[in-house]
Amino acid sequence: MANRPPIMPPHNETEHSVSRITREGKQLTYKLSVMQQPERARACGAGAKSSADRRPVDPPPVVELRIFESDPANDAQKTDITFAYNANFFLYATLDTARPIAHGRVGGPQSCPVLTGVPVAGVAYLDRPSQAGYFIFPDLSVRHEGRYRLNFHLYEEIKDAKDADKDSSLPLPNQIPLPA
């Protein structure tokens, strides 16, 4: 198993950015910002009537995506390429408990997930409040009472091989053998 650095939580939990180098040697920086986060939710339970009584978290989560391009040697000179970048994105939401369960309680296997609704959102490119890509989650509900933290996981489908990771083994378009 390869040694990887431990995943460190960001010190500001409403913003996070990550960078990577493309095959063309450009640095892409993805910046996610939680623009709107839920303050409360009504637990809907897990019984037969739970779907009829289900109410979404309020207000619905909204996450902003901005993509910046720069030269790895000069990271200070970033260009916002959010609208020009050719890729598909989706964001997946998961739920963690905000505080650990008290000692003495044994958490049995969960029979149903605590987070219900649609935990995936595709990007929508909007010009308000600022020009960026936005992920909106209007249909998330919580089954049980408690304090929770939403986690978001960004997925990207690149459309151009030149935008692949520098260390990726995908062939460039001019390297793909044609059938005879």
Backbone as a printed PyTorch tensor [residue, N CA C, xyz], in Angstrom:
tensor([[[  0.8430,  -1.1730,   0.0000],
         [  0.0000,   0.0000,   0.0000],
         [  0.8900,   1.2380,   0.0000]],

        [[  0.5830,   2.1730,  -0.8450],
         [  1.3930,   3.3920,  -0.9570],
         [  1.1900,   4.2770,   0.2650]],

        [[  2.2590,   4.9420,   0.6600],
         [  2.1490,   5.8740,   1.7760],
         [  1.5600,   7.1700,   1.2740]],

        [[  0.4460,   7.5680,   1.8620],
         [ -0.1830,   8.8300,   1.5060],
         [ -0.2670,   9.6720,   2.7590]],

        [[ -0.1670,  10.9870,   2.6030],
         [ -0.3200,  11.8240,   3.7790],
         [ -1.7480,  11.7130,   4.3010]],

        [[ -1.9450,  11.8160,   5.6040],
         [ -3.2960,  11.7310,   6.1440],
         [ -4.1400,  12.8910,   5.6310]],

        [[ -5.4230,  12.6160,   5.4610],
         [ -6.3360,  13.6650,   5.0110],
         [ -6.5600,  14.6160,   6.1770]],

        [[ -6.2490,  15.8610,   5.9390],
         [ -6.3960,  16.8770,   6.9790],
         [ -7.6520,  17.6890,   6.7090]],

        [[ -8.4860,  17.8820,   7.7100],
         [ -9.6550,  18.7260,   7.4860],
         [ -9.2140,  20.1730,   7.2840]],

        [[ -9.8990,  20.8930,   6.4070],
         [ -9.5340,  22.2970,   6.2110],
         [ -9.8200,  23.1000,   7.4720]],

        [[ -9.0150,  24.1400,   7.7270],
         [ -9.2680,  24.9310,   8.9260],
         [-10.4920,  25.8030,   8.7490]],

        [[-10.8770,  26.1270,   7.5240],
         [-12.1180,  26.8310,   7.2660],
         [-13.0270,  25.8290,   6.5730]],

        [[-14.0450,  25.3540,   7.2560],
         [-14.8590,  24.2730,   6.7260],
         [-15.8630,  24.7120,   5.6760]],

        [[-15.9070,  25.9860,   5.3200],
         [-16.8170,  26.4160,   4.2650],
         [-16.0970,  26.6420,   2.9430]],

        [[-14.7740,  26.5910,   2.9390],
         [-13.9950,  26.7530,   1.7080],
         [-12.8660,  25.7320,   1.6790]],

        [[-12.6150,  25.2250,   0.4820],
         [-11.5020,  24.2910,   0.3150],
         [-11.0470,  24.3510,  -1.1340]],

        [[ -9.7470,  24.2550,  -1.3430],
         [ -9.2270,  24.2260,  -2.7110],
         [ -8.1620,  23.1450,  -2.8200]],

        [[ -8.0310,  22.6350,  -4.0390],
         [ -7.0350,  21.6160,  -4.3360],
         [ -6.5000,  21.8980,  -5.7340]],

        [[ -5.2140,  21.6120,  -5.9380],
         [ -4.5770,  21.8760,  -7.2320],
         [ -3.9940,  20.6000,  -7.8110]],

        [[ -3.8600,  20.5990,  -9.1390],
         [ -3.2150,  19.4890,  -9.8380],
         [ -2.5310,  20.0330, -11.0850]],

        [[ -1.5710,  19.2760, -11.6190],
         [ -0.8310,  19.6590, -12.8200],
         [ -1.3500,  18.8240, -13.9920]],

        [[ -1.6550,  19.4880, -15.1200],
         [ -2.1420,  18.7890, -16.3080],
         [ -0.9730,  18.3010, -17.1570]],

        [[ -1.2900,  17.5260, -18.1720],
         [ -0.2590,  17.0230, -19.0900],
         [  0.4700,  18.1470, -19.8060]],

        [[ -0.2250,  19.2610, -20.0210],
         [  0.4060,  20.4050, -20.6870],
         [  1.2500,  21.2280, -19.7280]],

        [[  1.3070,  20.8210, -18.4670],
         [  2.1280,  21.5240, -17.4850],
         [  1.4490,  22.7120, -16.8380]],

        [[  0.1390,  22.8450, -17.0050],
         [ -0.5880,  23.9420, -16.3660],
         [ -1.1220,  23.4650, -15.0220]],

        [[ -1.1860,  24.3870, -14.0900],
         [ -1.7340,  24.0640, -12.7730],
         [ -3.1960,  24.4800, -12.7450]],

        [[ -4.0760,  23.5360, -12.4050],
         [ -5.4940,  23.8230, -12.2370],
         [ -5.8090,  23.7880, -10.7530]],

        [[ -6.5060,  24.8150, -10.2850],
         [ -6.9160,  24.8860,  -8.8840],
         [ -8.4360,  24.9050,  -8.8330]],

        [[ -9.0080,  23.9760,  -8.0920],
         [-10.4480,  23.8760,  -7.9250],
         [-10.7860,  24.4350,  -6.5470]],

        [[-11.6550,  25.4250,  -6.4970],
         [-12.0250,  26.0370,  -5.2220],
         [-13.5140,  25.8140,  -4.9830]],

        [[-13.8350,  25.1350,  -3.8920],
         [-15.2200,  24.9100,  -3.4920],
         [-15.5360,  25.7880,  -2.2960]],

        [[-16.6700,  26.4810,  -2.3680],
         [-17.1160,  27.3390,  -1.2660],
         [-18.5750,  27.0260,  -0.9720]],

        [[-18.8850,  26.7600,   0.2850],
         [-20.2740,  26.5410,   0.6810],
         [-20.9160,  27.9170,   0.8130]],

        [[-21.8430,  28.2060,  -0.0820],
         [-22.4890,  29.5190,  -0.1060],
         [-23.6960,  29.5590,   0.8270]],

        [[-24.3700,  28.4370,   0.9260],
         [-25.5570,  28.3580,   1.7780],
         [-25.5600,  26.9760,   2.4020]],

        [[-25.7040,  26.9240,   3.7200],
         [-25.7080,  25.6260,   4.3820],
         [-26.9170,  25.5050,   5.2910]],

        [[-27.3840,  24.2740,   5.4950],
         [-28.5790,  24.0670,   6.3110],
         [-28.3600,  24.4810,   7.7590]],

        [[-29.3870,  25.0430,   8.3270],
         [-29.3560,  25.4200,   9.7400],
         [-30.1560,  24.4420,  10.5790]],

        [[-31.1820,  23.8670,   9.9670],
         [-32.0290,  22.9390,  10.7020],
         [-32.6980,  21.9720,   9.7290]],

        [[-33.1470,  20.8790,  10.3100],
         [-33.8960,  19.8900,   9.5450],
         [-34.8430,  19.1910,  10.5010]],

        [[-35.9530,  18.7830,  10.0090],
         [-36.9010,  18.0320,  10.8150],
         [-36.6680,  16.5550,  10.5330]],

        [[-36.4040,  15.7760,  11.5820],
         [-36.1690,  14.3420,  11.4080],
         [-37.4230,  13.6970,  10.8440]],

        [[-37.2520,  12.8430,   9.8530],
         [-38.4220,  12.2490,   9.2040],
         [-38.6350,  10.7890,   9.5800]],

        [[-37.7380,  10.1910,  10.3570],
         [-37.8980,   8.8110,  10.7800],
         [-37.5940,   7.8260,   9.6730]],

        [[-37.8450,   6.5470,   9.9650],
         [-37.4980,   5.5110,   8.9960],
         [-38.6300,   4.5330,   8.7590]],

        [[-39.8180,   4.8400,   9.2220],
         [-40.9390,   3.9210,   9.0720],
         [-41.5940,   4.0000,   7.7110]],

        [[-42.7400,   3.3150,   7.6070],
         [-43.4600,   3.2580,   6.3370],
         [-43.9880,   4.6290,   5.9200]],

        [[-44.3430,   5.4660,   6.8860],
         [-44.9000,   6.7820,   6.5650],
         [-43.8400,   7.8760,   6.4980]],

        [[-42.5750,   7.5080,   6.6290],
         [-41.5190,   8.5190,   6.6790],
         [-41.3980,   9.3000,   5.3790]],

        [[-41.6360,   8.6580,   4.2430],
         [-41.4990,   9.3850,   2.9770],
         [-42.6040,  10.4140,   2.8060]],

        [[-43.7830,  10.1670,   3.3620],
         [-44.8720,  11.1350,   3.2650],
         [-44.6140,  12.3390,   4.1620]],

        [[-43.8700,  12.1310,   5.2470],
         [-43.6160,  13.2050,   6.2090],
         [-42.2430,  13.8450,   6.0180]],

        [[-41.5310,  13.4590,   4.9740],
         [-40.1630,  13.9330,   4.7690],
         [-40.1470,  15.3980,   4.3620]],

        [[-39.2710,  16.1520,   5.0330],
         [-39.0850,  17.5660,   4.6920],
         [-37.6050,  17.8160,   4.4670]],

        [[-37.2710,  18.6020,   3.4360],
         [-35.8500,  18.8480,   3.1500],
         [-35.1940,  19.7410,   4.1970]],

        [[-33.8620,  19.6370,   4.2770],
         [-33.1120,  20.5160,   5.1750],
         [-33.3230,  21.9540,   4.7170]],

        [[-33.2410,  22.8820,   5.6640],
         [-33.5610,  24.2740,   5.3640],
         [-32.4690,  25.1930,   5.8810]],

        [[-31.9330,  26.0650,   5.0800],
         [-32.0770,  26.1870,   3.6280],
         [-31.2790,  25.0950,   2.9270]],

        [[-31.5920,  24.8230,   1.6570],
         [-30.8610,  23.7690,   0.9470],
         [-29.4010,  24.1420,   0.7280]],

        [[-28.4940,  23.1660,   0.7930],
         [-27.0740,  23.4580,   0.5700],
         [-26.8080,  23.9350,  -0.8600]],

        [[-25.9520,  24.9520,  -0.9700],
         [-25.4940,  25.4650,  -2.2630],
         [-23.9800,  25.5950,  -2.1750]],

        [[-23.2700,  24.9710,  -3.1270],
         [-21.8100,  24.9830,  -3.1400],
         [-21.3410,  25.5950,  -4.4570]],

        [[-20.4020,  26.5320,  -4.3550],
         [-19.8560,  27.2160,  -5.5290],
         [-18.5380,  26.5670,  -5.9410]],

        [[-18.3460,  26.3990,  -7.2590],
         [-17.0980,  25.8760,  -7.8200],
         [-16.4780,  26.9330,  -8.7160]],

        [[-15.2020,  27.2240,  -8.4770],
         [-14.4280,  28.1060,  -9.3560],
         [-13.1490,  27.3770,  -9.7100]],

        [[-12.7360,  27.5040, -10.9670],
         [-11.5400,  26.8220, -11.4640],
         [-10.5660,  27.8790, -11.9570]],

        [[ -9.3300,  27.7690, -11.4840],
         [ -8.2840,  28.7240, -11.8510],
         [ -7.1390,  27.9840, -12.5280]],

        [[ -6.5520,  28.6400, -13.5330],
         [ -5.3990,  28.0920, -14.2400],
         [ -4.2060,  28.9900, -13.9830]],

        [[ -3.0410,  28.3700, -13.7750],
         [ -1.8250,  29.1530, -13.5440],
         [ -0.6140,  28.3450, -13.9830]],

        [[  0.4920,  29.0350, -14.0750],
         [  1.7760,  28.3990, -14.3470],
         [  2.3010,  27.9030, -12.9950]],

        [[  2.6990,  26.6310, -12.8830],
         [  3.1850,  26.1380, -11.5890],
         [  4.3340,  26.9600, -11.0160]],

        [[  5.1220,  27.6090, -11.8790],
         [  6.2450,  28.4210, -11.4030],
         [  5.7880,  29.7710, -10.8660]],

        [[  4.5760,  30.2220, -11.2650],
         [  4.0600,  31.5260, -10.8300],
         [  2.6140,  31.3520, -10.3860]],

        [[  2.4270,  30.8380,  -9.1850],
         [  1.0930,  30.5430,  -8.6670],
         [  0.2850,  31.8060,  -8.3710]],

        [[  0.9350,  32.9570,  -8.2600],
         [  0.2350,  34.1980,  -7.9280],
         [ -0.5890,  34.7170,  -9.1030]],

        [[ -0.2420,  34.3380, -10.3160],
         [ -0.9100,  34.8180, -11.5270],
         [ -1.9620,  33.7910, -11.9520]],

        [[ -3.1560,  33.8290, -11.3460],
         [ -4.2040,  32.8590, -11.6480],
         [ -5.2570,  33.4800, -12.5650]],

        [[ -5.7360,  32.6750, -13.5110],
         [ -6.7970,  33.0940, -14.4180],
         [ -8.0270,  32.2450, -14.1380]],

        [[ -9.1840,  32.8830, -13.9510],
         [-10.4300,  32.1650, -13.7110],
         [-10.9110,  31.5750, -15.0360]],

        [[-10.9410,  30.2490, -15.1290],
         [-11.3620,  29.5760, -16.3620],
         [-12.6260,  28.7420, -16.1390]],

        [[-13.3940,  29.0530, -15.1170],
         [-14.5610,  28.2540, -14.7550],
         [-15.4960,  28.0400, -15.9380]],

        [[-15.8290,  29.0970, -16.6630],
         [-16.7760,  28.9760, -17.7690],
         [-16.1210,  28.4020, -19.0230]],

        [[-14.8200,  28.5340, -19.1810],
         [-14.1270,  28.0810, -20.3870],
         [-13.6380,  26.6360, -20.2890]],

        [[-13.5310,  26.0930, -19.0910],
         [-12.9740,  24.7520, -18.9020],
         [-13.9710,  23.7040, -19.3810]],

        [[-13.5070,  22.7560, -20.1770],
         [-14.3630,  21.7700, -20.8260],
         [-14.3460,  20.4490, -20.0560]],

        [[-15.2600,  20.3040, -19.1060],
         [-15.3710,  19.0700, -18.3210],
         [-16.7610,  18.9970, -17.6990]],

        [[-17.1250,  17.8100, -17.2560],
         [-18.3720,  17.6230, -16.5180],
         [-18.0330,  17.4440, -15.0450]],

        [[-18.8600,  18.0230, -14.1800],
         [-18.6440,  17.9180, -12.7380],
         [-19.9280,  17.4850, -12.0490]],

        [[-19.7710,  16.7150, -10.9800],
         [-20.8800,  16.5060, -10.0650],
         [-20.3320,  16.4420,  -8.6520]],

        [[-21.1930,  16.7870,  -7.7090],
         [-20.8230,  16.8430,  -6.2990],
         [-21.7000,  15.8530,  -5.5450]],

        [[-21.0840,  15.0560,  -4.6920],
         [-21.7830,  14.0330,  -3.9250],
         [-21.7510,  14.4270,  -2.4500]],

        [[-22.9080,  14.4190,  -1.8060],
         [-23.0150,  14.8030,  -0.3940],
         [-23.1130,  13.5610,   0.4870]],

        [[-22.3720,  13.5750,   1.5890],
         [-22.4670,  12.5260,   2.5990],
         [-22.6830,  13.1990,   3.9470]],

        [[-23.0750,  12.4120,   4.9170],
         [-23.4000,  12.9570,   6.2320],
         [-22.5530,  12.2790,   7.2970]],

        [[-21.9200,  13.0770,   8.1410],
         [-21.1680,  12.5810,   9.2940],
         [-21.8030,  13.1480,  10.5500]],

        [[-21.6740,  12.4120,  11.6490],
         [-22.1400,  12.9810,  12.9080],
         [-21.1700,  14.0730,  13.3190]],

        [[-21.6830,  15.1520,  13.8600],
         [-20.8450,  16.2930,  14.2310],
         [-20.0380,  16.0160,  15.4840]],

        [[-20.5090,  15.1080,  16.3150],
         [-19.7560,  14.7570,  17.5190],
         [-19.8440,  13.2520,  17.7150]],

        [[-18.8190,  12.6540,  18.3010],
         [-18.8180,  11.1970,  18.4560],
         [-19.8890,  10.7300,  19.4310]],

        [[-20.2880,   9.4850,  19.2630],
         [-21.2670,   8.8810,  20.1630],
         [-20.6080,   8.6540,  21.5160]],

        [[-21.3640,   8.8740,  22.5940],
         [-20.8350,   8.7370,  23.9520],
         [-20.3970,   7.2980,  24.2150]],

        [[-19.3840,   7.1470,  25.0700],
         [-18.8980,   5.8150,  25.4360],
         [-20.0130,   5.0400,  26.1320]],

        [[-20.0080,   3.7490,  25.9420],
         [-21.0260,   2.9160,  26.5730],
         [-22.1330,   2.5610,  25.6030]],

        [[-22.3470,   3.3830,  24.6030],
         [-23.3410,   3.0560,  23.5890],
         [-22.6350,   2.3230,  22.4600]],

        [[-23.2470,   1.2850,  22.0350],
         [-22.6780,   0.5440,  20.9170],
         [-23.5510,   0.8120,  19.7060]],

        [[-22.9650,   1.3970,  18.7010],
         [-23.7170,   1.6750,  17.4820],
         [-23.8330,   0.4150,  16.6540]],

        [[-25.0460,  -0.0930,  16.5220],
         [-25.2620,  -1.2800,  15.7160],
         [-25.2380,  -0.9230,  14.2360]],

        [[-25.3070,  -1.9080,  13.3940],
         [-25.3100,  -1.6260,  11.9620],
         [-26.5670,  -0.8480,  11.5840]],

        [[-26.3880,   0.1740,  10.7800],
         [-27.5310,   0.9840,  10.3860],
         [-28.3300,   0.2360,   9.3320]],

        [[-29.6490,   0.1410,   9.5610],
         [-30.4900,  -0.5710,   8.6120],
         [-30.8590,   0.3210,   7.4330]],

        [[-30.8700,   1.6180,   7.6480],
         [-31.1700,   2.5330,   6.5540],
         [-30.2870,   3.7700,   6.7020]],

        [[-29.9730,   4.4250,   5.6010],
         [-29.0980,   5.5980,   5.6830],
         [-29.7800,   6.7610,   6.3980]],

        [[-28.9730,   7.5590,   7.0850],
         [-29.5070,   8.7170,   7.8100],
         [-29.8540,   9.8350,   6.8310]],

        [[-29.0480,  10.0040,   5.7920],
         [-29.2970,  11.0280,   4.7780],
         [-30.1690,  10.4310,   3.6820]],

        [[-31.2880,  11.0820,   3.3890],
         [-32.1760,  10.6060,   2.3310],
         [-32.3710,  11.7140,   1.3070]],

        [[-32.9990,  11.3560,   0.2100],
         [-33.2110,  12.3270,  -0.8560],
         [-32.2100,  12.1060,  -1.9720]],

        [[-31.8490,  13.1860,  -2.6530],
         [-30.9240,  13.1140,  -3.7850],
         [-29.5890,  13.7130,  -3.3560]],

        [[-28.5720,  12.8650,  -3.0790],
         [-27.2920,  13.3710,  -2.5690],
         [-26.3060,  13.8000,  -3.6550]],

        [[-26.7380,  13.8240,  -4.9130],
         [-25.8500,  14.1820,  -6.0250],
         [-26.4230,  15.3810,  -6.7620]],

        [[-25.5340,  16.3170,  -7.1230],
         [-25.9540,  17.4830,  -7.9090],
         [-24.9490,  17.7150,  -9.0250]],

        [[-25.4650,  18.0070, -10.2050],
         [-24.6180,  18.3970, -11.3260],
         [-24.3800,  19.8900, -11.2610]],

        [[-23.3300,  20.3350, -11.9370],
         [-22.9830,  21.7510, -11.9010],
         [-23.9440,  22.5440, -12.7870]],

        [[-24.3260,  23.7230, -12.3150],
         [-25.1070,  24.6920, -13.0930],
         [-24.2670,  25.9570, -13.1670]],

        [[-23.9780,  26.4060, -14.3780],
         [-23.1610,  27.6130, -14.5500],
         [-24.0820,  28.8220, -14.5240]],

        [[-23.9130,  29.6610, -13.5030],
         [-24.7720,  30.8320, -13.3030],
         [-23.9200,  32.0870, -13.2210]],

        [[-24.5450,  33.2310, -13.4960],
         [-23.7970,  34.4880, -13.4030],
         [-24.1370,  35.2750, -12.1450]],

        [[-25.0620,  34.7740, -11.3040],
         [-25.3670,  35.4380, -10.0520],
         [-25.3290,  34.4340,  -8.9160]],

        [[-24.8450,  34.7610,  -7.7660],
         [-24.3340,  36.0470,  -7.2910],
         [-23.0060,  36.4350,  -7.9180]],

        [[-22.2230,  35.4580,  -8.4010],
         [-21.0160,  35.7560,  -9.1720],
         [-20.8860,  34.6630, -10.2270]],

        [[-20.1270,  34.9330, -11.2880],
         [-19.9720,  33.9430, -12.3490],
         [-19.1850,  32.7460, -11.8200]],

        [[-19.8680,  31.6150, -11.7470],
         [-19.2450,  30.3970, -11.2250],
         [-20.1520,  29.2190, -11.5370]],

        [[-19.6740,  28.0340, -11.1840],
         [-20.5020,  26.8430, -11.2500],
         [-21.1110,  26.6220,  -9.8710]],

        [[-22.3710,  26.2170,  -9.8360],
         [-23.0600,  26.0180,  -8.5620],
         [-23.6780,  24.6280,  -8.5110]],

        [[-23.6060,  24.0150,  -7.3340],
         [-24.2460,  22.7420,  -7.0580],
         [-25.3360,  23.0220,  -6.0320]],

        [[-26.5780,  22.6530,  -6.3540],
         [-27.7170,  22.9430,  -5.4840],
         [-28.3500,  21.6130,  -5.0800]],

        [[-28.5970,  21.4520,  -3.7870],
         [-29.1590,  20.2170,  -3.2390],
         [-30.5310,  20.5080,  -2.6190]],

        [[-31.6080,  20.5830,  -3.4240],
         [-32.9150,  20.9490,  -2.8800],
         [-33.6550,  19.8040,  -2.1980]],

        [[-33.1690,  18.5580,  -2.3370],
         [-33.9190,  17.4110,  -1.8320],
         [-33.0750,  16.5200,  -0.9230]],

        [[-32.5440,  17.0960,   0.1620],
         [-31.8250,  16.3180,   1.1710],
         [-32.6270,  16.3460,   2.4630]],

        [[-32.7710,  15.1920,   3.0870],
         [-33.4680,  15.0930,   4.3700],
         [-32.6510,  14.2340,   5.3210]],

        [[-32.9240,  14.3970,   6.6120],
         [-32.2320,  13.6390,   7.6550],
         [-33.2710,  12.8040,   8.3950]],

        [[-32.9700,  11.5140,   8.5810],
         [-33.9340,  10.6100,   9.2130],
         [-33.9720,  10.6910,  10.7380]],

        [[-32.8330,  10.9860,  11.3690],
         [-32.7710,  10.9270,  12.8300],
         [-32.3360,  12.2580,  13.4100]],

        [[-32.8120,  12.5370,  14.6040],
         [-32.4440,  13.7640,  15.3080],
         [-30.9670,  13.7160,  15.6890]],

        [[-30.3090,  14.8560,  15.6380],
         [-28.9050,  14.9210,  16.0310],
         [-28.1890,  16.0740,  15.3640]],

        [[-26.8930,  16.1740,  15.6400],
         [-26.0540,  17.2020,  15.0150],
         [-25.1900,  16.5130,  13.9680]],

        [[-25.2540,  17.0280,  12.7390],
         [-24.5570,  16.3920,  11.6300],
         [-23.7260,  17.4030,  10.8600]],

        [[-22.8070,  16.8670,  10.0780],
         [-21.9610,  17.6920,   9.2130],
         [-22.0540,  17.1050,   7.8030]],

        [[-22.3390,  17.9790,   6.8290],
         [-22.3600,  17.5510,   5.4340],
         [-20.9440,  17.5900,   4.8710]],

        [[-20.5690,  16.5500,   4.1600],
         [-19.2920,  16.4990,   3.4410],
         [-19.6050,  16.4470,   1.9570]],

        [[-18.7930,  17.1150,   1.1660],
         [-19.0090,  17.1370,  -0.2730],
         [-17.7850,  16.5730,  -0.9790]],

        [[-18.0280,  15.7580,  -2.0030],
         [-16.9690,  15.1100,  -2.7700],
         [-17.1470,  15.4920,  -4.2330]],

        [[-16.1370,  16.1460,  -4.8130],
         [-16.1950,  16.6180,  -6.1920],
         [-15.6510,  15.5540,  -7.1410]],

        [[-16.3880,  15.3070,  -8.2210],
         [-15.9690,  14.3740,  -9.2620],
         [-15.9320,  15.1130, -10.5940]],

        [[-14.9160,  14.7980, -11.3930],
         [-14.7130,  15.4650, -12.6780],
         [-14.5610,  14.4290, -13.7810]],

        [[-15.2370,  14.6670, -14.8990],
         [-15.0410,  13.8700, -16.1050],
         [-14.4100,  14.8010, -17.1330]],

        [[-13.1350,  14.5890, -17.4170],
         [-12.4620,  15.4580, -18.3840],
         [-12.9030,  15.0770, -19.7960]],

        [[-12.9170,  16.0650, -20.6800],
         [-13.3070,  15.8220, -22.0690],
         [-12.1130,  15.8810, -23.0100]],

        [[-11.0470,  16.5480, -22.6040],
         [ -9.8450,  16.6690, -23.4220],
         [ -8.6950,  15.9540, -22.7260]],

        [[ -7.9850,  15.0890, -23.4620],
         [ -6.8730,  14.3380, -22.8760],
         [ -5.7760,  15.2650, -22.3630]],

        [[ -5.6400,  16.4550, -22.9390],
         [ -4.6160,  17.4030, -22.4870],
         [ -4.8780,  17.8830, -21.0610]],

        [[ -6.1340,  17.7570, -20.6040],
         [ -6.4830,  18.1830, -19.2490],
         [ -6.3130,  17.0710, -18.2180]],

        [[ -5.8850,  15.8900, -18.6600],
         [ -5.6660,  14.7790, -17.7290],
         [ -4.4900,  15.1070, -16.8130]],

        [[ -4.4000,  14.3870, -15.7090],
         [ -3.2780,  14.5630, -14.7830],
         [ -1.9610,  14.2900, -15.4910]],

        [[ -0.9420,  14.9870, -15.0620],
         [  0.3990,  14.8230, -15.6380],
         [  0.8680,  13.3740, -15.5410]],

        [[  0.5420,  12.7130, -14.4470],
         [  0.9910,  11.3410, -14.2080],
         [  0.0030,  10.2890, -14.7090]],

        [[ -1.0650,  10.7160, -15.3970],
         [ -2.0930,   9.7910, -15.8640],
         [ -1.5790,   8.9410, -17.0170]],

        [[ -2.1180,   7.7360, -17.1480],
         [ -1.6960,   6.8430, -18.2240],
         [ -2.6310,   6.9040, -19.4310]],

        [[ -3.5930,   7.8330, -19.4470],
         [ -4.4840,   7.9610, -20.5970],
         [ -3.6970,   8.4590, -21.8030]],

        [[ -3.9420,   7.9130, -22.9940],
         [ -3.2060,   8.3790, -24.1720],
         [ -3.7110,   9.7390, -24.6430]],

        [[ -2.8210,  10.5320, -25.2220],
         [ -3.2130,  11.7890, -25.8470],
         [ -3.9190,  11.4630, -27.1600]],

        [[ -4.7640,  12.3850, -27.6980],
         [ -5.5070,  12.0820, -28.9250],
         [ -4.6110,  11.6550, -30.0890]],

        [[ -3.4210,  12.2360, -30.2330],
         [ -2.5580,  11.8670, -31.3500],
         [ -1.7980,  10.5620, -31.0870]],

        [[ -1.9590,   9.9640, -29.9080],
         [ -1.2850,   8.7080, -29.5840],
         [ -2.2290,   7.5110, -29.6550]],

        [[ -3.4940,   7.7480, -29.9390],
         [ -4.4680,   6.6620, -29.9720],
         [ -4.3260,   5.9210, -31.3010]],

        [[ -4.0380,   4.6200, -31.2670],
         [ -3.9020,   3.8780, -32.5260],
         [ -5.2560,   3.7420, -33.2170]],

        [[ -5.2710,   3.9600, -34.5070],
         [ -6.4920,   3.8260, -35.2910],
         [ -6.6570,   2.3800, -35.7260]],

        [[ -7.9120,   1.8890, -35.7840],
         [ -8.1210,   0.5060, -36.2240],
         [ -7.7620,   0.3690, -37.7010]],

        [[ -7.1990,  -0.7620, -38.0610],
         [ -6.7720,  -0.9890, -39.4520],
         [ -7.8960,  -1.5240, -40.2900]]])
